[in-house]
């Protein structure tokens, strides 16, 4: 019976395509699980701080109390004012593939505190990363705002990104934030802290 002969590179091509399909399926499943795993890892890092926050109120390092986590539900502003809140909300946004929103918001907060002689460089970086139409982490703003922000970024001031930042904030406030408050991640954390506090 005659044998079939595959040139070496074709064989790898065939395998490559099959592997690719398999890998795509695995990646999709991994992405679904990724948020849980990322949050678990984040919380594992936080646990020593959480416990020390509950037991010793004088250690000001990273204190996470049930009271603080309850405050996160009062407003997005209170959530973002907390370093831990930012971290946990960011992990949640990653699970929804929209972490560019908080990253842009944080970049704008940092930009406002920048010394005037460094504004140009930072404005260019923020524009390239988040605003331009082919940006890697493109934020969801309309064409007019994208154009206006581009103009402001060319001759930067401390308020160049204010309008775009406000739009992204409102988007998070109306869309992701309510879902975050109903998420298992938030409710489980709150539950855990309230249980620990009542012990």
PyMOL commands that set and color helices and strands:
alter all, ss='L'
color gray80, all
select helices_A, chain A and resi 8-55+66-71+76-81+83-95+100-112+116-131+143-154+162-182+184-198
alter helices_A, ss='H'
color red, helices_A
deselect
rebuild
show_as cartoon
